[in-house]
Amino acid sequence: MSAIYTKDPATGERVTLSELAKRHGVHVSTISRRYSEGKRGRRSLSKWICKRTSLS
């Protein structure tokens, strides 16, 4: 299986789903599932980005 690349909505960098999960403290299976459901970018991490920004 080859890696799937996407944009990290927080930084704009192109990263693998695995790297995206590590960066945001989310299990890779959660990111993979949301990606396969068509949730990309901010929608794939919406819960975690909102928590992170509200804590800052």
PDB file of N, H, CA, C and O in Angstrom:
ATOM      1  N   MET A   1       0.845  -1.186   0.000  1.00  0.00           N
ATOM      2  CA  MET A   1       0.000   0.000   0.000  1.00  0.00           C
ATOM      3  C   MET A   1       0.884   1.241   0.000  1.00  0.00           C
ATOM      4  O   MET A   1       1.835   1.333   0.776  1.00  0.00           O
ATOM      5  N   SER A   2       0.571   2.182  -0.862  1.00  0.00           N
ATOM      6  H   SER A   2      -0.201   2.107  -1.492  1.00  0.00           H
ATOM      7  CA  SER A   2       1.377   3.398  -0.908  1.00  0.00           C
ATOM      8  C   SER A   2       0.762   4.458   0.007  1.00  0.00           C
ATOM      9  O   SER A   2      -0.421   4.409   0.343  1.00  0.00           O
ATOM     10  N   ALA A   3       1.588   5.400   0.390  1.00  0.00           N
ATOM     11  H   ALA A   3       2.549   5.441   0.117  1.00  0.00           H
ATOM     12  CA  ALA A   3       1.149   6.453   1.316  1.00  0.00           C
ATOM     13  C   ALA A   3       0.213   7.424   0.611  1.00  0.00           C
ATOM     14  O   ALA A   3       0.348   7.687  -0.583  1.00  0.00           O
ATOM     15  N   ILE A   4      -0.731   7.946   1.368  1.00  0.00           N
ATOM     16  H   ILE A   4      -0.841   7.732   2.338  1.00  0.00           H
ATOM     17  CA  ILE A   4      -1.652   8.969   0.867  1.00  0.00           C
ATOM     18  C   ILE A   4      -1.175  10.305   1.421  1.00  0.00           C
ATOM     19  O   ILE A   4      -0.951  10.455   2.622  1.00  0.00           O
ATOM     20  N   TYR A   5      -1.026  11.264   0.528  1.00  0.00           N
ATOM     21  H   TYR A   5      -1.208  11.142  -0.448  1.00  0.00           H
ATOM     22  CA  TYR A   5      -0.585  12.596   0.927  1.00  0.00           C
ATOM     23  C   TYR A   5      -1.755  13.565   0.937  1.00  0.00           C
ATOM     24  O   TYR A   5      -2.671  13.471   0.120  1.00  0.00           O
ATOM     25  N   THR A   6      -1.706  14.485   1.867  1.00  0.00           N
ATOM     26  H   THR A   6      -0.962  14.562   2.531  1.00  0.00           H
ATOM     27  CA  THR A   6      -2.719  15.537   1.968  1.00  0.00           C
ATOM     28  C   THR A   6      -2.052  16.781   2.543  1.00  0.00           C
ATOM     29  O   THR A   6      -0.888  16.743   2.942  1.00  0.00           O
ATOM     30  N   LYS A   7      -2.777  17.852   2.581  1.00  0.00           N
ATOM     31  H   LYS A   7      -3.723  17.883   2.257  1.00  0.00           H
ATOM     32  CA  LYS A   7      -2.235  19.101   3.124  1.00  0.00           C
ATOM     33  C   LYS A   7      -2.591  19.199   4.600  1.00  0.00           C
ATOM     34  O   LYS A   7      -3.732  18.953   4.990  1.00  0.00           O
ATOM     35  N   ASP A   8      -1.606  19.559   5.418  1.00  0.00           N
ATOM     36  H   ASP A   8      -0.679  19.759   5.101  1.00  0.00           H
ATOM     37  CA  ASP A   8      -1.853  19.823   6.836  1.00  0.00           C
ATOM     38  C   ASP A   8      -2.545  21.183   6.908  1.00  0.00           C
ATOM     39  O   ASP A   8      -1.940  22.199   6.564  1.00  0.00           O
ATOM     40  N   PRO A   9      -3.808  21.218   7.352  1.00  0.00           N
ATOM     41  CA  PRO A   9      -4.530  22.494   7.376  1.00  0.00           C
ATOM     42  C   PRO A   9      -3.925  23.533   8.320  1.00  0.00           C
ATOM     43  O   PRO A   9      -4.173  24.729   8.164  1.00  0.00           O
ATOM     44  N   ALA A  10      -3.143  23.093   9.285  1.00  0.00           N
ATOM     45  H   ALA A  10      -2.941  22.122   9.412  1.00  0.00           H
ATOM     46  CA  ALA A  10      -2.544  24.034  10.231  1.00  0.00           C
ATOM     47  C   ALA A  10      -1.306  24.722   9.650  1.00  0.00           C
ATOM     48  O   ALA A  10      -1.020  25.875   9.976  1.00  0.00           O
ATOM     49  N   THR A  11      -0.562  24.000   8.775  1.00  0.00           N
ATOM     50  H   THR A  11      -0.794  23.064   8.510  1.00  0.00           H
ATOM     51  CA  THR A  11       0.692  24.553   8.262  1.00  0.00           C
ATOM     52  C   THR A  11       0.726  24.739   6.757  1.00  0.00           C
ATOM     53  O   THR A  11       1.534  25.509   6.239  1.00  0.00           O
ATOM     54  N   GLY A  12      -0.162  24.027   6.048  1.00  0.00           N
ATOM     55  H   GLY A  12      -0.819  23.401   6.469  1.00  0.00           H
ATOM     56  CA  GLY A  12      -0.159  24.083   4.586  1.00  0.00           C
ATOM     57  C   GLY A  12       0.831  23.134   3.950  1.00  0.00           C
ATOM     58  O   GLY A  12       0.918  23.067   2.724  1.00  0.00           O
ATOM     59  N   GLU A  13       1.581  22.398   4.753  1.00  0.00           N
ATOM     60  H   GLU A  13       1.511  22.452   5.749  1.00  0.00           H
ATOM     61  CA  GLU A  13       2.564  21.454   4.220  1.00  0.00           C
ATOM     62  C   GLU A  13       1.888  20.202   3.676  1.00  0.00           C
ATOM     63  O   GLU A  13       0.821  19.809   4.149  1.00  0.00           O
ATOM     64  N   ARG A  14       2.516  19.575   2.678  1.00  0.00           N
ATOM     65  H   ARG A  14       3.382  19.895   2.294  1.00  0.00           H
ATOM     66  CA  ARG A  14       2.035  18.314   2.135  1.00  0.00           C
ATOM     67  C   ARG A  14       2.654  17.188   2.959  1.00  0.00           C
ATOM     68  O   ARG A  14       3.876  17.052   3.011  1.00  0.00           O
ATOM     69  N   VAL A  15       1.807  16.381   3.602  1.00  0.00           N
ATOM     70  H   VAL A  15       0.814  16.491   3.559  1.00  0.00           H
ATOM     71  CA  VAL A  15       2.274  15.312   4.492  1.00  0.00           C
ATOM     72  C   VAL A  15       1.441  14.047   4.270  1.00  0.00           C
ATOM     73  O   VAL A  15       0.374  14.093   3.658  1.00  0.00           O
ATOM     74  N   THR A  16       1.943  12.919   4.778  1.00  0.00           N
ATOM     75  H   THR A  16       2.810  12.881   5.276  1.00  0.00           H
ATOM     76  CA  THR A  16       1.167  11.685   4.715  1.00  0.00           C
ATOM     77  C   THR A  16       0.080  11.720   5.784  1.00  0.00           C
ATOM     78  O   THR A  16       0.159  12.493   6.738  1.00  0.00           O
ATOM     79  N   LEU A  17      -0.925  10.883   5.615  1.00  0.00           N
ATOM     80  H   LEU A  17      -0.989  10.255   4.840  1.00  0.00           H
ATOM     81  CA  LEU A  17      -1.977  10.808   6.626  1.00  0.00           C
ATOM     82  C   LEU A  17      -1.385  10.400   7.973  1.00  0.00           C
ATOM     83  O   LEU A  17      -1.817  10.878   9.022  1.00  0.00           O
ATOM     84  N   SER A  18      -0.398   9.518   7.932  1.00  0.00           N
ATOM     85  H   SER A  18      -0.047   9.130   7.080  1.00  0.00           H
ATOM     86  CA  SER A  18       0.256   9.085   9.165  1.00  0.00           C
ATOM     87  C   SER A  18       0.938  10.250   9.876  1.00  0.00           C
ATOM     88  O   SER A  18       0.809  10.399  11.091  1.00  0.00           O
ATOM     89  N   GLU A  19       1.656  11.066   9.130  1.00  0.00           N
ATOM     90  H   GLU A  19       1.761  10.944   8.143  1.00  0.00           H
ATOM     91  CA  GLU A  19       2.331  12.236   9.709  1.00  0.00           C
ATOM     92  C   GLU A  19       1.306  13.244  10.228  1.00  0.00           C
ATOM     93  O   GLU A  19       1.499  13.837  11.289  1.00  0.00           O
ATOM     94  N   LEU A  20       0.235  13.433   9.493  1.00  0.00           N
ATOM     95  H   LEU A  20       0.079  12.951   8.631  1.00  0.00           H
ATOM     96  CA  LEU A  20      -0.824  14.347   9.925  1.00  0.00           C
ATOM     97  C   LEU A  20      -1.403  13.900  11.263  1.00  0.00           C
ATOM     98  O   LEU A  20      -1.631  14.716  12.157  1.00  0.00           O
ATOM     99  N   ALA A  21      -1.637  12.603  11.389  1.00  0.00           N
ATOM    100  H   ALA A  21      -1.452  11.941  10.663  1.00  0.00           H
ATOM    101  CA  ALA A  21      -2.167  12.057  12.646  1.00  0.00           C
ATOM    102  C   ALA A  21      -1.194  12.302  13.800  1.00  0.00           C
ATOM    103  O   ALA A  21      -1.610  12.718  14.881  1.00  0.00           O
ATOM    104  N   LYS A  22       0.081  12.051  13.582  1.00  0.00           N
ATOM    105  H   LYS A  22       0.420  11.712  12.704  1.00  0.00           H
ATOM    106  CA  LYS A  22       1.095  12.271  14.630  1.00  0.00           C
ATOM    107  C   LYS A  22       1.137  13.730  15.060  1.00  0.00           C
ATOM    108  O   LYS A  22       1.180  14.032  16.253  1.00  0.00           O
ATOM    109  N   ARG A  23       1.125  14.625  14.091  1.00  0.00           N
ATOM    110  H   ARG A  23       1.090  14.379  13.123  1.00  0.00           H
ATOM    111  CA  ARG A  23       1.218  16.060  14.383  1.00  0.00           C
ATOM    112  C   ARG A  23       0.062  16.564  15.243  1.00  0.00           C
ATOM    113  O   ARG A  23       0.229  17.486  16.042  1.00  0.00           O
ATOM    114  N   HIS A  24      -1.110  15.954  15.073  1.00  0.00           N
ATOM    115  H   HIS A  24      -1.246  15.205  14.424  1.00  0.00           H
ATOM    116  CA  HIS A  24      -2.297  16.470  15.754  1.00  0.00           C
ATOM    117  C   HIS A  24      -2.800  15.556  16.864  1.00  0.00           C
ATOM    118  O   HIS A  24      -3.868  15.789  17.430  1.00  0.00           O
ATOM    119  N   GLY A  25      -2.028  14.512  17.177  1.00  0.00           N
ATOM    120  H   GLY A  25      -1.161  14.322  16.718  1.00  0.00           H
ATOM    121  CA  GLY A  25      -2.378  13.628  18.289  1.00  0.00           C
ATOM    122  C   GLY A  25      -3.645  12.828  18.056  1.00  0.00           C
ATOM    123  O   GLY A  25      -4.409  12.574  18.987  1.00  0.00           O
ATOM    124  N   VAL A  26      -3.866  12.430  16.803  1.00  0.00           N
ATOM    125  H   VAL A  26      -3.245  12.637  16.046  1.00  0.00           H
ATOM    126  CA  VAL A  26      -5.056  11.671  16.424  1.00  0.00           C
ATOM    127  C   VAL A  26      -4.592  10.321  15.900  1.00  0.00           C
ATOM    128  O   VAL A  26      -3.550  10.237  15.250  1.00  0.00           O
ATOM    129  N   HIS A  27      -5.348   9.268  16.172  1.00  0.00           N
ATOM    130  H   HIS A  27      -6.194   9.337  16.700  1.00  0.00           H
ATOM    131  CA  HIS A  27      -4.973   7.948  15.680  1.00  0.00           C
ATOM    132  C   HIS A  27      -5.084   7.934  14.160  1.00  0.00           C
ATOM    133  O   HIS A  27      -6.030   8.485  13.596  1.00  0.00           O
ATOM    134  N   VAL A  28      -4.112   7.300  13.498  1.00  0.00           N
ATOM    135  H   VAL A  28      -3.344   6.853  13.957  1.00  0.00           H
ATOM    136  CA  VAL A  28      -4.085   7.283  12.038  1.00  0.00           C
ATOM    137  C   VAL A  28      -5.340   6.640  11.442  1.00  0.00           C
ATOM    138  O   VAL A  28      -5.765   7.030  10.354  1.00  0.00           O
ATOM    139  N   SER A  29      -5.934   5.679  12.119  1.00  0.00           N
ATOM    140  H   SER A  29      -5.589   5.362  13.002  1.00  0.00           H
ATOM    141  CA  SER A  29      -7.148   5.059  11.582  1.00  0.00           C
ATOM    142  C   SER A  29      -8.309   6.059  11.550  1.00  0.00           C
ATOM    143  O   SER A  29      -9.172   5.981  10.675  1.00  0.00           O
ATOM    144  N   THR A  30      -8.331   6.984  12.491  1.00  0.00           N
ATOM    145  H   THR A  30      -7.631   7.047  13.202  1.00  0.00           H
ATOM    146  CA  THR A  30      -9.368   8.029  12.505  1.00  0.00           C
ATOM    147  C   THR A  30      -9.208   8.939  11.295  1.00  0.00           C
ATOM    148  O   THR A  30     -10.182   9.248  10.607  1.00  0.00           O
ATOM    149  N   ILE A  31      -7.976   9.365  11.040  1.00  0.00           N
ATOM    150  H   ILE A  31      -7.185   9.115  11.599  1.00  0.00           H
ATOM    151  CA  ILE A  31      -7.699  10.226   9.883  1.00  0.00           C
ATOM    152  C   ILE A  31      -8.006   9.485   8.590  1.00  0.00           C
ATOM    153  O   ILE A  31      -8.617  10.050   7.683  1.00  0.00           O
ATOM    154  N   SER A  32      -7.590   8.224   8.496  1.00  0.00           N
ATOM    155  H   SER A  32      -7.095   7.765   9.233  1.00  0.00           H
ATOM    156  CA  SER A  32      -7.838   7.427   7.288  1.00  0.00           C
ATOM    157  C   SER A  32      -9.324   7.263   7.022  1.00  0.00           C
ATOM    158  O   SER A  32      -9.768   7.383   5.880  1.00  0.00           O
ATOM    159  N   ARG A  33     -10.098   6.990   8.071  1.00  0.00           N
ATOM    160  H   ARG A  33      -9.737   6.893   8.998  1.00  0.00           H
ATOM    161  CA  ARG A  33     -11.542   6.817   7.916  1.00  0.00           C
ATOM    162  C   ARG A  33     -12.182   8.112   7.444  1.00  0.00           C
ATOM    163  O   ARG A  33     -12.984   8.112   6.510  1.00  0.00           O
ATOM    164  N   ARG A  34     -11.824   9.220   8.096  1.00  0.00           N
ATOM    165  H   ARG A  34     -11.173   9.220   8.855  1.00  0.00           H
ATOM    166  CA  ARG A  34     -12.411  10.504   7.720  1.00  0.00           C
ATOM    167  C   ARG A  34     -12.014  10.888   6.293  1.00  0.00           C
ATOM    168  O   ARG A  34     -12.818  11.465   5.562  1.00  0.00           O
ATOM    169  N   TYR A  35     -10.784  10.573   5.895  1.00  0.00           N
ATOM    170  H   TYR A  35     -10.130  10.104   6.489  1.00  0.00           H
ATOM    171  CA  TYR A  35     -10.322  10.839   4.529  1.00  0.00           C
ATOM    172  C   TYR A  35     -11.144  10.026   3.532  1.00  0.00           C
ATOM    173  O   TYR A  35     -11.574  10.554   2.507  1.00  0.00           O
ATOM    174  N   SER A  36     -11.364   8.734   3.831  1.00  0.00           N
ATOM    175  H   SER A  36     -11.014   8.305   4.664  1.00  0.00           H
ATOM    176  CA  SER A  36     -12.139   7.877   2.924  1.00  0.00           C
ATOM    177  C   SER A  36     -13.610   8.293   2.853  1.00  0.00           C
ATOM    178  O   SER A  36     -14.291   8.000   1.870  1.00  0.00           O
ATOM    179  N   GLU A  37     -14.100   8.974   3.891  1.00  0.00           N
ATOM    180  H   GLU A  37     -13.547   9.212   4.689  1.00  0.00           H
ATOM    181  CA  GLU A  37     -15.471   9.510   3.893  1.00  0.00           C
ATOM    182  C   GLU A  37     -15.572  10.820   3.116  1.00  0.00           C
ATOM    183  O   GLU A  37     -16.656  11.390   2.990  1.00  0.00           O
ATOM    184  N   GLY A  38     -14.446  11.295   2.598  1.00  0.00           N
ATOM    185  H   GLY A  38     -13.566  10.832   2.700  1.00  0.00           H
ATOM    186  CA  GLY A  38     -14.448  12.531   1.821  1.00  0.00           C
ATOM    187  C   GLY A  38     -14.160  13.773   2.641  1.00  0.00           C
ATOM    188  O   GLY A  38     -14.229  14.886   2.120  1.00  0.00           O
ATOM    189  N   LYS A  39     -13.839  13.601   3.913  1.00  0.00           N
ATOM    190  H   LYS A  39     -13.784  12.697   4.336  1.00  0.00           H
ATOM    191  CA  LYS A  39     -13.532  14.743   4.788  1.00  0.00           C
ATOM    192  C   LYS A  39     -12.048  15.052   4.638  1.00  0.00           C
ATOM    193  O   LYS A  39     -11.193  14.294   5.096  1.00  0.00           O
ATOM    194  N   ARG A  40     -11.760  16.162   3.997  1.00  0.00           N
ATOM    195  H   ARG A  40     -12.454  16.778   3.625  1.00  0.00           H
ATOM    196  CA  ARG A  40     -10.389  16.536   3.732  1.00  0.00           C
ATOM    197  C   ARG A  40     -10.081  17.870   4.385  1.00  0.00           C
ATOM    198  O   ARG A  40     -10.990  18.614   4.754  1.00  0.00           O
ATOM    199  N   GLY A  41      -8.795  18.174   4.526  1.00  0.00           N
ATOM    200  H   GLY A  41      -8.057  17.570   4.226  1.00  0.00           H
ATOM    201  CA  GLY A  41      -8.379  19.461   5.076  1.00  0.00           C
ATOM    202  C   GLY A  41      -8.879  19.674   6.494  1.00  0.00           C
ATOM    203  O   GLY A  41      -8.774  18.781   7.335  1.00  0.00           O
ATOM    204  N   ARG A  42      -9.419  20.846   6.759  1.00  0.00           N
ATOM    205  H   ARG A  42      -9.505  21.572   6.076  1.00  0.00           H
ATOM    206  CA  ARG A  42      -9.899  21.194   8.107  1.00  0.00           C
ATOM    207  C   ARG A  42     -10.990  20.245   8.579  1.00  0.00           C
ATOM    208  O   ARG A  42     -11.091  19.968   9.775  1.00  0.00           O
ATOM    209  N   ARG A  43     -11.813  19.740   7.653  1.00  0.00           N
ATOM    210  H   ARG A  43     -11.730  19.965   6.682  1.00  0.00           H
ATOM    211  CA  ARG A  43     -12.901  18.836   8.049  1.00  0.00           C
ATOM    212  C   ARG A  43     -12.360  17.525   8.612  1.00  0.00           C
ATOM    213  O   ARG A  43     -13.018  16.899   9.443  1.00  0.00           O
ATOM    214  N   SER A  44     -11.173  17.095   8.178  1.00  0.00           N
ATOM    215  H   SER A  44     -10.638  17.603   7.503  1.00  0.00           H
ATOM    216  CA  SER A  44     -10.626  15.846   8.694  1.00  0.00           C
ATOM    217  C   SER A  44     -10.124  15.996  10.125  1.00  0.00           C
ATOM    218  O   SER A  44     -10.017  15.011  10.855  1.00  0.00           O
ATOM    219  N   LEU A  45      -9.816  17.224  10.523  1.00  0.00           N
ATOM    220  H   LEU A  45      -9.903  18.024   9.929  1.00  0.00           H
ATOM    221  CA  LEU A  45      -9.273  17.485  11.857  1.00  0.00           C
ATOM    222  C   LEU A  45     -10.105  18.486  12.643  1.00  0.00           C
ATOM    223  O   LEU A  45      -9.636  19.010  13.654  1.00  0.00           O
ATOM    224  N   SER A  46     -11.296  18.756  12.217  1.00  0.00           N
ATOM    225  H   SER A  46     -11.677  18.331  11.396  1.00  0.00           H
ATOM    226  CA  SER A  46     -12.078  19.848  12.800  1.00  0.00           C
ATOM    227  C   SER A  46     -12.171  19.798  14.317  1.00  0.00           C
ATOM    228  O   SER A  46     -12.013  20.830  14.969  1.00  0.00           O
ATOM    229  N   LYS A  47     -12.420  18.637  14.895  1.00  0.00           N
ATOM    230  H   LYS A  47     -12.549  17.799  14.366  1.00  0.00           H
ATOM    231  CA  LYS A  47     -12.546  18.529  16.361  1.00  0.00           C
ATOM    232  C   LYS A  47     -11.239  18.896  17.055  1.00  0.00           C
ATOM    233  O   LYS A  47     -11.248  19.565  18.089  1.00  0.00           O
ATOM    234  N   TRP A  48     -10.115  18.460  16.488  1.00  0.00           N
ATOM    235  H   TRP A  48     -10.108  17.917  15.649  1.00  0.00           H
ATOM    236  CA  TRP A  48      -8.826  18.650  17.152  1.00  0.00           C
ATOM    237  C   TRP A  48      -8.278  20.044  16.944  1.00  0.00           C
ATOM    238  O   TRP A  48      -7.637  20.593  17.840  1.00  0.00           O
ATOM    239  N   ILE A  49      -8.515  20.628  15.786  1.00  0.00           N
ATOM    240  H   ILE A  49      -9.037  20.182  15.059  1.00  0.00           H
ATOM    241  CA  ILE A  49      -8.042  21.998  15.544  1.00  0.00           C
ATOM    242  C   ILE A  49      -8.821  22.961  16.437  1.00  0.00           C
ATOM    243  O   ILE A  49      -8.234  23.886  16.999  1.00  0.00           O
ATOM    244  N   CYS A  50     -10.122  22.762  16.575  1.00  0.00           N
ATOM    245  H   CYS A  50     -10.598  22.010  16.119  1.00  0.00           H
ATOM    246  CA  CYS A  50     -10.926  23.640  17.442  1.00  0.00           C
ATOM    247  C   CYS A  50     -10.434  23.567  18.889  1.00  0.00           C
ATOM    248  O   CYS A  50     -10.315  24.594  19.556  1.00  0.00           O
ATOM    249  N   LYS A  51     -10.152  22.366  19.370  1.00  0.00           N
ATOM    250  H   LYS A  51     -10.249  21.531  18.827  1.00  0.00           H
ATOM    251  CA  LYS A  51      -9.653  22.211  20.745  1.00  0.00           C
ATOM    252  C   LYS A  51      -8.316  22.909  20.905  1.00  0.00           C
ATOM    253  O   LYS A  51      -8.092  23.614  21.889  1.00  0.00           O
ATOM    254  N   ARG A  52      -7.427  22.714  19.940  1.00  0.00           N
ATOM    255  H   ARG A  52      -7.610  22.141  19.140  1.00  0.00           H
ATOM    256  CA  ARG A  52      -6.086  23.288  20.016  1.00  0.00           C
ATOM    257  C   ARG A  52      -6.146  24.808  20.016  1.00  0.00           C
ATOM    258  O   ARG A  52      -5.434  25.448  20.790  1.00  0.00           O
ATOM    259  N   THR A  53      -6.981  25.401  19.165  1.00  0.00           N
ATOM    260  H   THR A  53      -7.559  24.882  18.536  1.00  0.00           H
ATOM    261  CA  THR A  53      -7.056  26.859  19.101  1.00  0.00           C
ATOM    262  C   THR A  53      -7.737  27.448  20.313  1.00  0.00           C
ATOM    263  O   THR A  53      -7.389  28.550  20.738  1.00  0.00           O
ATOM    264  N   SER A  54      -8.694  26.745  20.878  1.00  0.00           N
ATOM    265  H   SER A  54      -8.977  25.850  20.532  1.00  0.00           H
ATOM    266  CA  SER A  54      -9.377  27.302  22.042  1.00  0.00           C
ATOM    267  C   SER A  54      -8.503  27.260  23.300  1.00  0.00           C
ATOM    268  O   SER A  54      -8.741  27.992  24.260  1.00  0.00           O
ATOM    269  N   LEU A  55      -7.493  26.395  23.276  1.00  0.00           N
ATOM    270  H   LEU A  55      -7.300  25.801  22.496  1.00  0.00           H
ATOM    271  CA  LEU A  55      -6.600  26.305  24.432  1.00  0.00           C
ATOM    272  C   LEU A  55      -5.483  27.335  24.367  1.00  0.00           C
ATOM    273  O   LEU A  55      -4.859  27.635  25.384  1.00  0.00           O
ATOM    274  N   SER A  56      -5.223  27.881  23.177  1.00  0.00           N
ATOM    275  H   SER A  56      -5.730  27.637  22.351  1.00  0.00           H
ATOM    276  CA  SER A  56      -4.118  28.821  23.018  1.00  0.00           C
ATOM    277  C   SER A  56      -4.422  30.154  23.650  1.00  0.00           C
ATOM    278  O   SER A  56      -3.593  31.062  23.605  1.00  0.00           O
TER     279      SER A  56
END
